[in-house]
């Protein structure tokens, strides 16, 4: 896998702007290629330059050679082109070929390049002026292009792949040390550009293979490794490597040499310096945050340890009988404080892992981009640059994060795992999701979806034949089952949102406050609505089937049985069917009901907004109870006050959440401005209900007017606040976008159309004159579900962009109490602060 793709996958999404701009640096390297070709008399087409700058993987375009290169067999080649270095195709990777300019003359006249290699090798051995020059200079060549010459070792005894294999074996026998530390120890004797280019996966594979070999074979490989190192050192002393490249460099000499290079190379190192300075600044800030958090955690642990020791000391002074009677379980408040501290340490440890990963990825990217530069510019820049820029590389040499990781592991295992390190580390470590496969759950989801679809088709066939259409319970049953279907349809469509967020790197697991160590994958999530859809189709089939009399119960009772099955499935305490995800949903619904009494987070109002789009399902509940429990075949609940109450419940809850957020923030905007939207929606529901109950024209026109105002207000709010579009001075609706640009324009149009779907209900007979009115209502409800799915897709993306702008990558977990609780409780409300580099946005 190319490092650019690996960096995109492994980087912390919220910190993406603070990582090394690897793609941008590769574009600078391509400009160096263009400069070389132009200097050699070649041409660079405008289309190649444009395609290179727009290339998603940062690969270089094919550059055209000068005219003389095409006549290499018949005429003398251009002198400047002949000075380009030759790369052995047997040991050149795809990246090497792509980053090396095309040189037909080299393939046509190999003797010329051999003579050039011999010429410069002799200069390095005998020339007094070049023997100790730290960098190649223009004074040592016959033209400006000669400053790019490098002598490549083409000895068949020690090919590049052999040296790479030896280095991998050396890393494999490192005995579990840090890979970067091993690389640094080997760098003094081997080519750093070669060693540090190896992937961590290759190192892991080499480690596994080395452990499986017997000792005799290991000894042979170690001796081979020593011989390879010895041969490399002999060649280095003999001068076959360019003089001065691997020698120690005086600070400042690199900049002096860089003045003799081309403009493109100067721009490359200027950008690289800026990137390293950006990385060092951000790492220093995050390190200080982690140090402050560790200090707070230590204080909390010391307080709880002192409390426990005091309790144990008090018990030891009592007689044995009284000690047994007083040894009651730990108080609930103590257990809660310990649980909060445990969660804080788990999140703190995750933040440390993210910061450590930030170090490794940036250092690896720097090494790889320097190696690519060396291949293109034809002079080794890795060691001189890293030597000269040591002040910018303090973040890589810093061991603070590694020390904090070890200290956190020791504290957690001692305090929360009773000293059992294996148990504690199992709780601390983050699982590697990349190695998890989902074939089983995918097959299960497909089976339930296919079986449910077959049953649904059979039900449609029965309805078309007219076998049950005239049945007295047919119309109310269709209304009831339609209301039960809408949440299932939304859940299946919501899987598309989860997949799009995963593909485009939207960290929805963090925003939803999922457990970072055990959260459900979107393919696993699909199995839940698939099972519900199959169950729903089965009960609909049993209700419409002419053989339902064999069940021994009325078909009107089947919706109750289906609802009981769904409740039992979600409340099941057994650790099956993703218990963590089911309980997360139950806890969130409980928080929504208790919204006035606690702080509102993103998942609370996000799920409440979804409930607002499921009004059709909520208003079918009175009909559900009427048909199932009162056994009435014709229940008219359109004018029931219970129908109005169920329709207003999610809107009122969302309005209360806005009030609570206004109280917590102390600002009227934007929360009270948002509350106006839900007040208008509630007015729409009330006016519609009164119109249907009284059939008065006044209520009808009032409903039309309020609906128009609410629709326009909601469209404006969705566009500007929920999706963050139409920003001033932004190109393409918004400054920072994650999805393709045309998605946002399509969403704007679709949102306007679907928001106005209520217009169909103004004159139902005009749209579907031959079908019942509830059919059009069901279609309108289905369109609202689709609109809500689109809203969810971009609302989550906008929240992720907000987190990226503020670099929030860890949750804010308030610590149980302050270091001096008796002094600070009145001021801080009994909390010591928060753990984590940031939480979810509450705006």
KOLDO-989850 format. One line per 3 residues: number of its first residue (from 1); for each residue x, y, z of C-alpha. Coordinates in steps of 0.02 Angstrom, whole numbers. Layout:
NUM> X,Y,Z | ...
This chain:
1> 0,0,0 | 65,173,-42 | 108,278,107
4> -10,419,57 | -158,299,69 | -90,222,228
7> -73,395,305 | -252,438,256 | -316,279,339
10> -209,280,497 | -211,467,536 | -323,536,672
13> -466,615,572 | -481,767,685 | -294,802,672
16> -279,778,485 | -230,959,454 | -84,941,576
19> -3,793,490 | 138,803,365 | 69,859,197
22> 138,708,106 | 41,735,-54 | 91,917,-62
25> 274,872,-43 | 259,742,-181 | 192,878,-294
28> 347,980,-254 | 454,831,-304 | 364,823,-469
31> 408,1005,-499 | 589,956,-471 | 568,824,-606
34> 498,953,-724 | 643,1070,-688 | 768,933,-725
37> 687,887,-890 | 679,1068,-945 | 861,1094,-896
40> 905,939,-997 | 820,1009,-1152 | 657,912,-1136
43> 478,973,-1126 | 341,953,-997 | 166,955,-1069
46> 36,1063,-983 | -84,916,-974 | 45,812,-882
49> 74,949,-755 | -113,972,-728 | -145,786,-713
52> -3,771,-589 | -69,910,-480 | -243,834,-482
55> -187,654,-462 | -268,578,-307 | -121,466,-266
58> 13,593,-301 | 96,489,-437 | 207,574,-564
61> 157,594,-746 | 258,530,-891 | 379,664,-943
64> 439,687,-1121 | 624,668,-1161 | 721,792,-1267
67> 732,763,-1455 | 909,696,-1448 | 856,556,-1332
70> 748,481,-1467 | 899,479,-1583 | 1012,396,-1456
73> 1053,250,-1572 | 1104,356,-1722 | 1171,519,-1655
76> 1266,584,-1504 | 1155,609,-1354 | 1133,775,-1268
79> 1271,798,-1140 | 1157,860,-1002 | 1037,715,-1025
82> 1179,589,-1023 | 1226,650,-850 | 1061,586,-776
85> 1088,440,-658 | 1049,262,-710 | 945,150,-599
88> 961,-38,-613 | 791,-102,-672 | 817,-267,-582
91> 814,-182,-413 | 699,-37,-450 | 523,-34,-378
94> 371,40,-459 | 394,198,-358 | 574,209,-413
97> 527,196,-597 | 392,325,-577 | 503,448,-486
100> 648,429,-610 | 642,527,-774 | 634,426,-935
103> 807,402,-1010 | 806,308,-1174 | 989,351,-1201
106> 1038,257,-1044 | 958,98,-1110 | 1032,126,-1284
109> 1211,158,-1230 | 1250,73,-1063 | 1436,90,-1093
112> 1420,278,-1082 | 1343,267,-907 | 1472,140,-851
115> 1609,259,-903 | 1522,400,-808 | 1509,294,-650
118> 1693,249,-666 | 1739,431,-696 | 1653,498,-541
121> 1710,351,-436 | 1889,394,-481 | 1858,576,-440
124> 1793,526,-269 | 1945,416,-237 | 2082,530,-304
127> 2016,705,-324 | 2078,812,-179 | 1947,944,-210
130> 1803,822,-195 | 1864,702,-63 | 1789,795,85
133> 1653,904,11 | 1496,883,118 | 1379,903,-32
136> 1400,890,-221 | 1428,1063,-292 | 1412,1138,-463
139> 1599,1168,-469 | 1634,981,-486 | 1533,956,-646
142> 1545,1019,-822 | 1368,1089,-826 | 1226,1144,-712
145> 1143,974,-723 | 1301,888,-661 | 1260,942,-485
148> 1124,810,-484 | 1241,664,-517 | 1251,522,-393
151> 1354,364,-405 | 1238,217,-382 | 1311,54,-322
154> 1271,-78,-451 | 1376,-215,-376 | 1287,-383,-397
157> 1362,-448,-236 | 1255,-336,-126 | 1095,-285,-215
160> 975,-164,-134 | 848,-301,-99 | 978,-403,-7
163> 1021,-260,105 | 837,-228,137 | 810,-410,185
166> 958,-405,303 | 892,-249,385 | 721,-329,407
169> 804,-479,489 | 898,-364,607 | 734,-284,656
172> 654,-454,676 | 784,-500,808 | 762,-339,904
175> 675,-430,1045 | 516,-326,1048 | 599,-156,1054
178> 521,-4,977 | 539,-15,788 | 595,165,771
181> 724,144,907 | 797,-7,817 | 799,90,655
184> 894,231,738 | 1023,112,809 | 1054,36,638
187> 1060,203,551 | 1241,238,599 | 1305,90,497
190> 1177,71,359 | 1092,183,235 | 951,266,331
193> 853,299,174 | 851,111,141 | 816,52,318
196> 681,176,365 | 584,145,204 | 526,-24,267
199> 343,-37,320 | 298,-83,498 | 196,-228,429
202> 352,-298,347 | 442,-284,512 | 302,-377,601
205> 302,-514,469 | 490,-530,481 | 475,-545,670
208> 349,-686,657 | 454,-780,531 | 613,-759,633
211> 532,-829,790 | 473,-984,697 | 645,-1032,632
214> 763,-1145,727 | 921,-1081,809 | 1041,-1151,678
217> 954,-1062,537 | 950,-903,639 | 1138,-912,665
220> 1164,-929,478 | 1057,-777,443 | 1145,-676,577
223> 1312,-715,500 | 1242,-666,330 | 1182,-503,405
226> 1355,-468,477 | 1437,-504,311 | 1315,-386,225
229> 1354,-248,349 | 1539,-280,330 | 1528,-270,141
232> 1430,-108,153 | 1563,-31,267 | 1703,-85,150
235> 1617,-5,1 | 1587,152,103 | 1772,164,150
238> 1822,128,-30 | 1727,282,-90 | 1598,200,-202
241> 1465,303,-115 | 1469,486,-158 | 1599,577,-57
244> 1531,684,83 | 1350,626,76 | 1360,514,229
247> 1490,619,321 | 1446,727,472 | 1376,895,423
250> 1409,1058,511 | 1250,1149,564 | 1209,1278,432
253> 1306,1193,293 | 1147,1120,223 | 1072,1292,192
256> 1233,1352,110 | 1230,1205,-8 | 1045,1227,-42
259> 1081,1400,-113 | 1172,1314,-257 | 1021,1208,-302
262> 872,1243,-413 | 717,1341,-366 | 607,1185,-355
265> 722,1102,-228 | 726,1259,-122 | 536,1264,-122
268> 530,1080,-72 | 638,1105,82 | 550,1268,124
271> 385,1175,130 | 462,1030,226 | 531,1150,357
274> 360,1228,378 | 278,1058,396 | 402,1000,528
277> 379,1163,624 | 190,1137,618 | 209,959,683
280> 327,1012,824 | 209,1151,881 | 55,1040,883
283> 145,896,968 | 210,1012,1105 | 34,1076,1139
286> -42,903,1148 | 100,838,1257 | 69,976,1384
289> -116,934,1387 | -76,752,1422 | 47,799,1560
292> -83,908,1646 | -213,771,1633 | -93,643,1706
295> -64,756,1855 | -252,766,1888 | -272,577,1873
298> -132,547,1997 | -216,662,2121 | -381,569,2101
301> -299,400,2124 | -207,461,2278 | -369,525,2354
304> -462,363,2322 | -317,260,2386 | -311,365,2545
307> -498,345,2569 | -485,157,2550 | -337,146,2670
310> -431,249,2800 | -580,133,2789 | -472,-21,2807
313> -379,55,2954 | -543,93,3043 | -603,-85,3019
316> -444,-163,3088 | -469,-77,3257 | -637,-161,3285
319> -667,-339,3347 | -681,-476,3218 | -870,-495,3236
322> -904,-309,3218 | -778,-300,3076 | -879,-431,2982
325> -1042,-337,3013 | -969,-170,2959 | -883,-237,2803
328> -1028,-184,2694 | -1009,-163,2507 | -932,-4,2444
331> -1054,142,2443 | -1137,186,2277 | -1053,356,2273
334> -881,277,2290 | -919,152,2152 | -979,291,2038
337> -821,393,2070 | -713,243,2034 | -805,205,1874
340> -789,385,1814 | -603,381,1852 | -586,216,1760
343> -673,287,1606 | -561,440,1616 | -404,334,1619
346> -463,230,1471 | -496,386,1370 | -331,462,1426
349> -238,306,1370 | -325,314,1201 | -269,495,1183
352> -90,443,1219 | -99,308,1087 | -164,435,961
355> -20,553,1000 | 107,412,988 | 34,362,821
358> 49,545,769 | 236,538,805 | 266,377,709
361> 166,422,554 | 245,594,536 | 421,528,558
364> 389,388,434 | 317,512,310 | 469,626,327
367> 589,483,295 | 492,421,144 | 475,593,65
370> 661,625,88 | 699,460,4 | 586,504,-142
373> 674,670,-154 | 844,584,-158 | 787,471,-300
376> 725,619,-399 | 862,748,-364 | 999,614,-372
379> 1088,663,-212 | 1064,595,-37 | 974,724,71
382> 907,620,216 | 1056,619,332 | 1119,798,299
385> 945,870,317 | 903,774,476 | 1071,824,551
388> 1048,1007,510 | 864,1013,564 | 879,930,734
391> 786,1073,822 | 635,1037,712 | 640,851,755
394> 625,866,944 | 451,792,933 | 521,628,866
397> 657,611,999 | 539,653,1141 | 499,504,1253
400> 365,588,1358 | 220,498,1275 | 302,329,1290
403> 338,360,1474 | 159,415,1504 | 95,258,1420
406> 197,147,1535 | 148,247,1688 | -37,238,1642
409> -25,51,1616 | 55,27,1787 | -72,137,1876
412> -222,57,1791 | -164,-121,1821 | -129,-84,2003
415> -287,13,2043 | -419,-65,1928 | -353,-241,1893
418> -285,-286,2067 | -109,-296,1999 | -152,-419,1860
421> -63,-342,1712 | -135,-460,1583 | -313,-414,1633
424> -276,-229,1640 | -189,-223,1471 | -333,-316,1392
427> -448,-176,1449 | -330,-38,1397 | -279,-94,1224
430> -377,-41,1072 | -427,-187,959 | -360,-193,782
433> -518,-178,677 | -421,-201,516 | -405,-388,545
436> -590,-415,582 | -694,-492,444 | -882,-477,425
439> -927,-619,309 | -1040,-703,435 | -1144,-550,479
442> -1151,-500,295 | -1220,-670,247 | -1345,-664,391
445> -1405,-490,340 | -1424,-544,160 | -1522,-699,210
448> -1645,-602,318 | -1666,-465,187 | -1697,-593,49
451> -1818,-696,152 | -1912,-541,210 | -1924,-476,32
454> -1996,-642,-28 | -2129,-636,108 | -2171,-456,65
457> -2191,-499,-119 | -2307,-640,-73 | -2411,-519,32
460> -2424,-400,-116 | -2483,-543,-226 | -2618,-587,-99
463> -2676,-406,-94 | -2680,-391,-284 | -2785,-547,-300
466> -2913,-465,-186 | -2920,-609,-65 | -2904,-497,88
469> -2936,-323,22 | -3119,-327,71 | -3084,-401,241
472> -3148,-289,383 | -2980,-280,469 | -2876,-249,312
475> -2869,-58,312 | -2827,-34,498 | -2698,-174,489
478> -2610,-92,342 | -2604,73,438 | -2535,-11,593
481> -2402,-111,502 | -2352,41,398 | -2316,136,558
484> -2213,-9,624 | -2115,-18,460 | -2052,162,453
487> -1919,144,591 | -1855,-14,506 | -1843,73,338
490> -1750,218,418 | -1628,98,504 | -1590,9,339
493> -1562,175,250 | -1457,236,395 | -1333,96,358
496> -1292,194,200 | -1246,344,307 | -1134,237,416
499> -1045,164,265 | -1018,336,186 | -949,404,349
502> -830,257,363 | -771,272,183 | -740,460,194
505> -661,458,367 | -800,539,468 | -771,487,649
508> -952,452,693 | -902,330,831 | -820,472,928
511> -963,594,896 | -1094,467,952 | -986,427,1105
514> -973,244,1062 | -853,135,1160 | -690,155,1062
517> -640,-22,1109 | -803,-109,1065 | -920,-20,946
520> -1026,-94,809 | -972,-93,627 | -1097,-35,496
523> -1106,-210,421 | -1147,-277,594 | -1276,-141,618
526> -1362,-197,457 | -1403,-366,534 | -1521,-286,662
529> -1641,-198,541 | -1627,-349,425 | -1690,-464,563
532> -1828,-340,607 | -1880,-327,424 | -1892,-516,410
535> -1993,-525,571 | -2109,-385,512 | -2136,-469,342
538> -2174,-634,428 | -2308,-557,539 | -2385,-462,393
541> -2392,-625,296 | -2474,-714,442 | -2601,-572,458
544> -2651,-576,275 | -2637,-762,249 | -2802,-858,233
547> -2728,-990,347 | -2706,-875,497 | -2856,-958,580
550> -2743,-1106,615 | -2642,-998,734 | -2782,-997,860
553> -2780,-807,881 | -2858,-659,798 | -2749,-572,665
556> -2783,-409,756 | -2674,-471,900 | -2522,-507,789
559> -2456,-327,794 | -2449,-341,984 | -2349,-502,970
562> -2231,-420,846 | -2205,-272,963 | -2170,-391,1108
565> -2039,-482,1004 | -1951,-316,963 | -1951,-260,1145
568> -1883,-429,1202 | -1747,-420,1069 | -1685,-249,1126
571> -1702,-282,1312 | -1618,-452,1304 | -1482,-452,1440
574> -1382,-593,1360 | -1220,-541,1273 | -1286,-580,1100
577> -1351,-475,954 | -1236,-329,997 | -1292,-295,1174
580> -1182,-140,1188 | -1266,-57,1039 | -1441,-103,1099
583> -1409,-36,1274 | -1332,123,1201 | -1497,154,1110
586> -1598,122,1268 | -1488,238,1372 | -1500,375,1240
589> -1690,362,1233 | -1693,375,1422 | -1584,531,1414
592> -1704,606,1286 | -1852,583,1402 | -1753,662,1545
595> -1686,804,1438 | -1734,947,1556 | -1628,874,1696
598> -1456,851,1619 | -1336,926,1493 | -1379,893,1310
601> -1250,811,1197 | -1246,781,1012 | -1319,606,1017
604> -1467,668,1120 | -1532,800,999 | -1477,699,847
607> -1588,553,895 | -1730,671,946 | -1725,749,772
610> -1742,574,700 | -1895,545,809 | -1971,705,739
613> -1966,625,567 | -2053,468,631 | -2213,560,676
616> -2312,445,562 | -2260,296,668 | -2299,386,830
619> -2472,440,773 | -2513,261,724 | -2492,205,905
622> -2670,256,957 | -2737,157,810 | -2624,13,861
625> -2697,8,1036 | -2874,32,973 | -2865,-112,849
628> -2763,-234,952 | -2839,-216,1125 | -3017,-155,1095
631> -3040,-274,948 | -3127,-140,845 | -3116,-169,661
634> -3147,14,620 | -3056,139,730 | -3050,321,679
637> -2909,401,779 | -2873,549,664 | -2970,665,779
640> -2913,585,942 | -2819,691,1067 | -2700,546,1093
643> -2649,560,910 | -2611,745,935 | -2513,709,1094
646> -2404,575,1013 | -2370,690,865 | -2313,830,980
649> -2202,725,1096 | -2037,730,994 | -2062,913,947
652> -2091,964,1128 | -1939,864,1185 | -1831,946,1053
655> -1897,1118,1106 | -1854,1079,1288 | -1679,1026,1235
658> -1654,1196,1153 | -1707,1280,1314 | -1589,1173,1416
661> -1443,1211,1299 | -1483,1396,1311 | -1477,1382,1500
664> -1310,1287,1498 | -1225,1402,1372 | -1298,1568,1432
667> -1325,1627,1253 | -1491,1647,1164 | -1419,1615,992
670> -1417,1489,914 | -1518,1378,1030 | -1670,1490,1052
673> -1666,1528,867 | -1672,1341,838 | -1816,1325,961
676> -1920,1436,846 | -1912,1301,713 | -1990,1171,828
679> -2120,1294,890 | -2175,1322,710 | -2179,1134,679
682> -2288,1111,832 | -2405,1245,768 | -2417,1153,602
685> -2469,993,692 | -2600,1083,798 | -2677,1178,652
688> -2682,1020,544 | -2768,923,684 | -2901,1058,708
691> -2934,1069,523 | -2963,882,509 | -3072,884,666
694> -3179,1036,620 | -3162,1050,430 | -3165,1240,449
697> -3085,1344,311 | -3002,1458,439 | -2901,1315,510
700> -2860,1255,335 | -2786,1421,279 | -2698,1441,445
703> -2619,1269,420 | -2563,1317,244 | -2485,1480,303
706> -2394,1407,453 | -2333,1259,349 | -2257,1376,219
709> -2169,1479,353 | -2106,1323,444 | -2042,1247,281
712> -1944,1401,230 | -1872,1422,405 | -1821,1239,415
715> -1738,1242,242 | -1637,1396,291 | -1586,1317,457
718> -1536,1152,377 | -1429,1241,248 | -1341,1370,355
721> -1328,1294,529 | -1352,1106,521 | -1248,1081,363
724> -1139,1236,374 | -1163,1282,191 | -1170,1451,102
727> -1017,1515,196 | -952,1685,145 | -803,1680,29
730> -809,1491,18 | -783,1405,-148 | -916,1273,-170
733> -1036,1314,-26 | -911,1281,114 | -725,1300,150
736> -696,1123,215 | -786,980,130 | -767,793,147
739> -890,728,18 | -885,764,-169 | -942,940,-206
742> -1091,892,-311 | -1165,798,-163 | -1196,962,-73
745> -1286,1041,-220 | -1392,884,-242 | -1432,884,-56
748> -1490,1065,-63 | -1612,1029,-205 | -1672,867,-128
751> -1698,948,41 | -1809,1084,-34 | -1914,957,-132
754> -1937,837,14 | -1971,975,139 | -2119,1026,30
757> -2191,850,17 | -2333,902,134 | -2411,992,-15
760> -2478,824,-74 | -2590,818,80 | -2678,980,34
763> -2784,891,-97 | -2764,702,-78 | -2899,663,-206
766> -2803,754,-341 | -2648,645,-323 | -2720,471,-291
769> -2906,478,-325 | -2931,288,-326 | -2837,247,-166
772> -2875,283,18 | -2811,445,94 | -2693,354,212
775> -2595,291,60 | -2540,467,17 | -2501,499,200
778> -2391,345,202 | -2299,403,45 | -2270,574,125
781> -2203,490,282 | -2084,383,177 | -2018,538,89
784> -1989,620,258 | -1887,468,312 | -1780,485,155
787> -1756,671,190 | -1702,635,367 | -1571,510,307
790> -1499,643,191 | -1500,766,336 | -1409,642,448
793> -1274,614,317 | -1225,797,306 | -1262,844,487
796> -1136,717,549 | -1010,772,418 | -1027,953,474
799> -1002,902,655 | -845,806,607 | -778,958,513
802> -810,1062,670 | -712,937,775 | -570,941,649
805> -566,1130,656 | -545,1123,846 | -438,963,846
808> -555,870,963 | -504,687,959 | -545,628,1135
811> -698,643,1245 | -711,762,1390 | -740,658,1547
814> -764,757,1708 | -662,689,1852 | -761,639,2007
817> -701,775,2126 | -572,911,2150 | -403,880,2232
820> -463,978,2385 | -647,936,2386 | -689,1032,2544
823> -620,1194,2472 | -672,1183,2291 | -841,1097,2291
826> -934,1261,2301 | -838,1333,2156 | -819,1186,2040
829> -973,1089,2082 | -873,942,2147 | -774,911,1987
832> -588,922,1963 | -597,959,1778 | -605,852,1624
835> -499,719,1544 | -472,722,1358 | -419,839,1222
838> -596,892,1183 | -771,824,1173 | -919,840,1063
841> -977,1008,1003 | -1135,1073,1086 | -1178,1206,959
